[in-house]
Amino acid sequence: MEKRLAACVNIFPRTSTMYYWKGEIRDTSEILLLLRTRTSLVQRVVAYIKAVHPYDIPEIISFPIDDGSQHYLQWMEDAVTDI
């Protein structure tokens, strides 16, 4: 948040996760983050998460926002920086 890469972050603690890794099925708990940011900042967010995350390949995916509350979308634009 201090880096102003996201306008808002939801933290979902202790999410149960199953996945394939190095030929094995893993079953673990993880913390899921849902971030709201500008499309122009997605790759900076990706770089930051990869730098601080303990996984070799953390799950980082992006969903475009096609429409929504104009007041909320403007707040989001104002809350993050392109610097």
Protein Blocks (a to p, Z undefined) as FASTA:
>chain_A
ZZopafbdcddehiacdddeehiacddddddddddddfklmmmmmmmmmmmpmbfbdcdd
ddddfbdcfklmmmmmmmpcfZZ
